[in-house]
Structure formats: C-alpha cells, structure tokens
Amino acid sequence: MAGDGLLYEVINGLMERPDWETAIQKPLGILPAGSGNAIAASLNYYATKTCLLKEELLTSCTYFLCKGLHTPLDLVSLHTASGRHLYSFLSFCWGFISDVDITSERYRKLGSARFTLGTLQLLTTLHVYKGRLSYLPAEETSSVSSQGEQSTLSAQDVNQVSFCNGKPVSARPQRGCVLEDTLLVPFDQPVPKDWITVPEEEFVSIVCIYQSHLGTDLILAPPAKLYDDAIHLFYLTAGVSRMAMIKFFMALEKGTHLTLNCPYLHYTPVKAFRLEPSTLKGHMTVDGEVLACEPVQGQIHRQLCRIISGS
C-alpha cells in the first residue's frame, strides 16, 4: 500500500535475488497511497476504461486484490553509463516532466495537486536540454552479438548474448545482471544500423512510458497495455511555446494530446532506446525515483513479472 516508488523498490529487490526467475513471478498487488499512483490508475483504466481518483481508485484496486486475478507485466531493463542496472515497470523521463516530479516533492502534502503547482512554476522558466536520442522502432527486432554484429532475433537466440553494465558478458547471467539485453551495445559503440537517431538535439522533455498513465489524471499513452512489448516514446523538442505546453497538459487529462497536432510533440513505439545528454543538466527519473543525469539506454522485456489486475 504505497505509491509507484515502493513497487519499483520491490521489483528491483526481487531481480537481485539468486532465485529471481521464480521470485519475480510472485503476483504483486498495489493499493494506491502515493501522490502519482500511475500504475494503479493504469490498472483501473485497462479494466474499466474509466479514470478514478483518490478513494474511488483505492476502492477499485482493493476490489482487484479481492478478485485475485493476475496478468503478465512488461519490464524495461535500464543501463547507465556509470554501471547501474535497473528494472522499470512504468517510465523513464528526462527534462520538464521529471523536473516537475522532483521539484514538486516539497508540496507532497497536496497529493496529486503538487504536479499542477510544479508545472505552473516551471513553465515560467522553460528550459531546453541538449542531447542525442536514438531508438529501435517497435516494428524492428534485431539482436547484437558480443562482437557487435547484428542478427535477426529468434527464440533460440534469446539466451546467447548477455549485456551487463555496458559490456557483453557470458550467456548465463550472474547476480545483479539477470537478463540478456540482446538489443543493446556498450556505450562506447554507436547504436546498431537499424536504429534511428533523432535529428533534433534540443529537447524540452523526453518520456519513455510503458503504461497508459503518468499520474492518476495524466493519460500519456492511451494505446499502452500491461504487456504490449513496447516502450511508448514521447519527446517535446525546443521551440514549443508555453501556451502549447499548457494545452498539452490539459489534454493529458483525457488522453487527447496527440490530436493537438503540435509539431513539437513526437510519439513512436520502440523496443529499445539510448539517451546521451550533451550536458549533465536536468533531472532524470525512473518510475518517479530520481536518477543521476548521465547516458542511459534500455530495452523492453515482455511478460517478465506478474501483477494483480481487474481482468
């Protein structure tokens, strides 16, 4: 019974266990008691196609827990240039949205209203963040051998290559490096040829999200599902006006932001991504938890754990 942060800690703790393969299959339930409660809101949205807040959302999730039904949940394996290896169930963010999340911590007593207040404050000084963003489109599926050669990924290949802390390792994972990230290469190598590098290098915000909701009343990725095997990549490029940003956040309440046809807002589903900041500026967050600003890359792993849901 908590927010998204505690579930993040539990999942990463389970993935560090020697018996992670069985431990991570233990169904996990969430009763929303945080500020954002994005995973709880997403679970309710998938089951009921409605958006609930506060006590109503808690009641709905309690009902899910009583039913005891559980479904698979995708996880994203994240690597940082400093050698950290993390597992994420919700999102990775850099720029405006993560700045709002972290700087609004001082208003935590306000509940979800803290994000509205934080957004209005940061809009007065809209920052631009420089970096290089690359990704593997969702329709592409390739693996990378330990020599950096690309090949088509098949079910037989999944245990052939392992990637940990920026380096390929042996086929069997060790403690703290339990999954084989076959779509990634070390940071000192360029991304594979079938990846796309975004031509723009100045961003207002970048969000990699794997569930529908970014908060209880923020539907960022309406097409997302619990196990759709995709990272939903959104990014806002420099030049977007403050008024356009306000319209964007207002549209998030109903998930209609893509109909705004804003030329600065880009969306694409991907299998993997790499972000290389030019300067270590701005906050990075994973599942709402702060992360040091540095190069980060990650890939999706389908149906890795299980979560209690309404259907």
C-alpha positions as CSV (number, residue, x, y, z in Angstrom):
1,M,0.0,0.0,0.0
2,A,2.0,2.9,-1.3
3,G,2.9,4.8,-4.5
4,D,4.8,3.8,-7.5
5,G,8.2,4.2,-5.7
6,L,7.7,1.2,-3.4
7,L,6.7,-1.1,-6.2
8,Y,9.9,0.0,-8.0
9,E,12.0,-0.9,-4.9
10,V,10.2,-4.3,-4.6
11,I,10.8,-5.3,-8.3
12,N,14.4,-4.3,-8.2
13,G,14.9,-6.2,-5.0
14,L,13.4,-9.3,-6.4
15,M,15.5,-9.0,-9.6
16,E,18.7,-9.0,-7.4
17,R,17.9,-12.4,-5.8
18,P,19.7,-15.5,-6.9
19,D,16.3,-17.1,-7.4
20,W,15.0,-14.1,-9.4
21,E,13.4,-16.3,-12.1
22,T,10.9,-17.7,-9.7
23,A,10.7,-14.8,-7.3
24,I,9.7,-12.3,-9.9
25,Q,6.7,-14.5,-10.8
26,K,5.1,-13.9,-7.4
27,P,2.0,-11.8,-8.2
28,L,2.3,-8.2,-6.9
29,G,-0.6,-6.0,-5.9
30,I,-0.8,-2.3,-5.4
31,L,-3.2,-0.2,-3.2
32,P,-2.6,3.4,-4.2
33,A,-1.4,5.6,-1.3
34,G,1.1,7.9,-3.0
35,S,1.0,11.1,-5.0
36,G,1.2,9.9,-8.6
37,N,-0.3,6.3,-8.3
38,A,0.3,5.9,-12.1
39,I,0.4,2.0,-12.1
40,A,-2.8,1.8,-10.0
41,A,-4.5,4.3,-12.4
42,S,-3.3,2.3,-15.4
43,L,-4.6,-1.0,-14.0
44,N,-8.0,0.6,-13.3
45,Y,-8.0,2.1,-16.8
46,Y,-7.3,-1.2,-18.5
47,A,-10.1,-3.0,-16.6
48,T,-12.8,-0.4,-16.5
49,K,-11.9,2.2,-19.2
50,T,-12.6,4.9,-16.7
51,C,-10.3,7.3,-14.7
52,L,-10.8,7.3,-11.0
53,L,-9.2,9.5,-8.3
54,K,-8.4,9.2,-4.6
55,E,-10.8,7.0,-2.6
56,E,-12.6,5.7,-5.7
57,L,-9.3,4.5,-7.2
58,L,-8.3,2.8,-3.9
59,T,-11.7,1.0,-3.7
60,S,-11.3,-0.2,-7.3
61,C,-7.8,-1.5,-6.6
62,T,-9.0,-3.2,-3.4
63,Y,-11.6,-5.0,-5.4
64,F,-8.9,-6.2,-7.9
65,L,-7.0,-7.5,-4.9
66,C,-10.0,-9.4,-3.6
67,K,-10.6,-11.0,-7.0
68,G,-7.0,-12.1,-7.0
69,L,-6.7,-12.2,-10.8
70,H,-3.2,-11.5,-12.1
71,T,-1.7,-10.9,-15.5
72,P,1.8,-10.5,-17.0
73,L,3.6,-7.2,-16.8
74,D,6.4,-6.0,-19.1
75,L,9.6,-4.7,-17.5
76,V,12.3,-2.4,-19.1
77,S,16.0,-3.2,-18.3
78,L,17.9,0.1,-17.9
79,H,21.7,0.6,-18.0
80,T,23.5,3.8,-17.1
81,A,27.0,4.8,-18.3
82,S,28.2,4.7,-14.6
83,G,27.3,0.9,-14.5
84,R,23.9,0.8,-12.8
85,H,21.5,-1.8,-13.9
86,L,17.8,-1.1,-13.0
87,Y,14.4,-2.5,-13.8
88,S,11.5,-0.3,-14.6
89,F,7.7,-1.0,-14.8
90,L,6.4,2.5,-15.6
91,S,8.6,5.1,-17.1
92,F,11.9,6.8,-17.7
93,C,11.9,10.6,-18.0
94,W,14.3,13.5,-18.6
95,G,13.6,17.2,-18.8
96,F,10.5,19.1,-17.9
97,I,8.3,16.3,-16.7
98,S,10.9,14.7,-14.5
99,D,11.8,18.2,-13.2
100,V,8.2,18.7,-12.2
101,D,8.2,15.3,-10.5
102,I,11.3,16.0,-8.4
103,T,10.9,19.8,-7.6
104,S,7.3,19.3,-6.5
105,E,8.3,17.0,-3.7
106,R,8.2,20.0,-1.4
107,Y,4.4,20.0,-2.0
108,R,3.8,16.3,-1.3
109,K,1.1,17.1,1.3
110,L,-1.0,18.4,-1.6
111,G,-1.3,15.0,-3.2
112,S,-1.7,15.0,-7.0
113,A,-2.2,18.7,-6.9
114,R,1.5,19.1,-6.3
115,F,2.2,18.3,-10.0
116,T,-0.2,21.0,-11.2
117,L,1.6,23.6,-9.0
118,G,5.0,22.3,-10.0
119,T,4.1,22.5,-13.7
120,L,2.9,26.1,-13.5
121,Q,6.1,27.1,-11.6
122,L,8.4,25.5,-14.1
123,L,6.6,26.9,-17.1
124,T,7.8,30.4,-16.1
125,T,11.4,29.3,-16.9
126,L,11.0,26.7,-19.7
127,H,14.4,25.0,-20.0
128,V,15.9,23.3,-23.1
129,Y,18.1,20.2,-22.7
130,K,20.7,19.1,-25.3
131,G,21.4,15.5,-26.1
132,R,21.2,12.7,-28.6
133,L,18.2,10.4,-28.7
134,S,18.3,7.1,-30.6
135,Y,15.8,4.2,-30.7
136,L,14.9,0.9,-32.3
137,P,11.3,1.2,-33.8
138,A,8.9,-1.4,-32.5
139,E,8.5,-3.0,-35.9
140,E,12.2,-3.8,-35.9
141,T,13.6,-6.7,-33.9
142,S,17.3,-7.3,-34.0
143,S,19.9,-8.7,-31.7
144,V,23.6,-7.8,-31.3
145,S,26.3,-10.3,-30.8
146,S,29.3,-9.9,-28.4
147,Q,31.3,-8.8,-31.4
148,G,28.8,-6.0,-32.3
149,E,27.4,-7.9,-35.3
150,Q,23.6,-7.6,-35.9
151,S,21.4,-10.6,-36.5
152,T,17.7,-11.4,-36.5
153,L,16.4,-12.3,-33.1
154,S,14.7,-15.6,-32.7
155,A,13.5,-17.6,-29.7
156,Q,16.6,-19.8,-29.9
157,D,18.9,-16.7,-29.7
158,V,17.5,-15.2,-26.5
159,N,20.0,-16.9,-24.2
160,Q,23.0,-16.5,-26.5
161,V,24.0,-12.9,-25.7
162,S,24.1,-11.1,-22.4
163,F,24.7,-7.4,-21.8
164,C,25.6,-6.0,-18.3
165,N,26.9,-2.7,-17.1
166,G,27.7,-1.6,-20.7
167,K,29.6,-4.7,-21.7
168,P,28.7,-8.1,-23.3
169,V,29.1,-11.0,-20.8
170,S,28.7,-14.8,-20.8
171,A,25.5,-16.5,-21.7
172,R,24.4,-17.3,-18.2
173,P,23.6,-14.1,-16.2
174,Q,25.2,-13.5,-12.8
175,R,23.7,-11.9,-9.6
176,G,22.8,-8.3,-10.3
177,C,22.8,-8.9,-14.1
178,V,20.0,-11.3,-14.7
179,L,18.7,-10.6,-18.2
180,E,20.3,-10.7,-21.6
181,D,19.7,-7.4,-23.3
182,T,20.3,-8.5,-26.8
183,L,19.2,-5.2,-28.4
184,L,21.8,-3.1,-26.7
185,V,25.5,-2.5,-27.3
186,P,28.1,-0.9,-25.0
187,F,28.0,2.9,-24.6
188,D,31.4,3.3,-26.3
189,Q,29.9,1.8,-29.5
190,P,27.5,3.5,-31.9
191,V,23.9,2.3,-31.9
192,P,23.2,-0.5,-34.5
193,K,22.4,0.5,-38.1
194,D,18.7,-0.4,-37.9
195,W,18.2,2.2,-35.0
196,I,17.0,5.7,-35.7
197,T,18.8,8.8,-34.3
198,V,16.5,11.8,-33.8
199,P,17.8,14.7,-35.9
200,E,16.9,17.3,-33.2
201,E,19.3,17.6,-30.3
202,E,17.4,20.2,-28.2
203,F,14.5,18.9,-26.1
204,V,12.1,20.2,-23.6
205,S,11.2,16.7,-22.3
206,I,11.7,13.0,-23.1
207,V,9.4,10.3,-21.7
208,C,9.7,6.6,-22.2
209,I,6.5,5.1,-20.8
210,Y,5.2,1.6,-20.8
211,Q,1.8,2.0,-19.1
212,S,-1.1,4.3,-20.0
213,H,-0.9,6.7,-17.1
214,L,1.9,9.1,-15.9
215,G,-0.3,10.0,-12.9
216,T,-3.9,9.4,-11.7
217,D,-5.2,12.1,-14.1
218,L,-2.5,12.1,-16.8
219,I,-3.2,9.6,-19.6
220,L,0.0,9.9,-21.6
221,A,-0.1,6.7,-23.6
222,P,-3.7,5.6,-24.2
223,P,-2.7,2.7,-26.5
224,A,-0.4,1.1,-23.9
225,K,-1.2,-2.2,-22.3
226,L,0.3,-4.2,-19.5
227,Y,2.3,-6.5,-21.8
228,D,2.2,-5.0,-25.3
229,D,6.0,-5.4,-25.7
230,A,6.6,-1.7,-26.5
231,I,8.1,1.4,-25.0
232,H,6.0,4.4,-25.8
233,L,8.4,7.2,-26.6
234,F,7.3,10.8,-26.4
235,Y,9.5,13.8,-26.8
236,L,9.0,17.5,-27.0
237,T,11.6,19.5,-29.0
238,A,12.8,23.0,-28.4
239,G,10.6,25.8,-29.8
240,V,7.3,24.7,-28.2
241,S,5.6,27.7,-26.6
242,R,4.3,27.9,-23.0
243,M,0.7,28.1,-24.3
244,A,1.2,24.9,-26.3
245,M,2.6,23.3,-23.1
246,I,-0.5,24.3,-21.2
247,K,-2.7,22.9,-23.9
248,F,-0.7,19.7,-23.9
249,F,-1.1,19.1,-20.1
250,M,-4.8,20.0,-20.2
251,A,-5.3,17.4,-23.0
252,L,-3.4,14.8,-20.9
253,E,-6.5,14.6,-18.6
254,K,-8.4,12.9,-21.4
255,G,-5.5,11.4,-23.3
256,T,-6.3,13.6,-26.4
257,H,-2.9,15.4,-26.6
258,L,-1.9,13.6,-29.9
259,T,-4.9,15.2,-31.6
260,L,-3.5,18.7,-31.0
261,N,-1.2,18.2,-34.0
262,C,1.6,20.0,-32.2
263,P,4.7,20.0,-34.5
264,Y,7.0,19.8,-31.5
265,L,5.4,16.7,-30.0
266,H,6.6,13.4,-31.3
267,Y,5.4,9.9,-30.5
268,T,6.6,6.5,-31.6
269,P,6.5,2.9,-30.0
270,V,10.0,1.4,-29.7
271,K,11.7,-1.7,-28.5
272,A,14.8,0.0,-27.1
273,F,16.4,3.5,-26.8
274,R,19.5,5.3,-25.9
275,L,19.8,8.8,-24.5
276,E,23.1,10.7,-24.4
277,P,22.9,14.1,-22.7
278,S,25.4,16.7,-24.0
279,T,25.5,18.3,-20.6
280,L,24.5,16.8,-17.3
281,K,21.6,19.1,-16.8
282,G,18.1,18.5,-15.5
283,H,16.6,15.6,-13.6
284,M,16.2,12.0,-14.7
285,T,13.7,9.8,-13.1
286,V,12.8,6.1,-13.3
287,D,9.3,5.1,-12.1
288,G,9.3,8.5,-10.4
289,E,12.5,8.0,-8.5
290,V,15.5,10.3,-9.1
291,L,18.4,9.1,-11.2
292,A,21.7,10.9,-11.8
293,C,21.8,12.6,-15.2
294,E,24.1,10.5,-17.5
295,P,23.8,8.4,-20.6
296,V,21.0,5.8,-20.3
297,Q,19.8,3.0,-22.5
298,G,17.2,0.3,-22.1
299,Q,15.1,-2.3,-23.8
300,I,11.7,-3.9,-23.2
301,H,11.3,-7.5,-21.8
302,R,7.9,-8.9,-22.4
303,Q,5.8,-10.5,-19.6
304,L,8.6,-10.7,-17.1
305,C,6.6,-10.4,-13.9
306,R,3.0,-10.6,-12.8
307,I,0.7,-8.0,-11.3
308,I,-2.8,-8.3,-9.8
309,S,-5.3,-6.6,-12.1
310,G,-9.1,-6.4,-12.6
311,S,-9.2,-8.9,-15.5
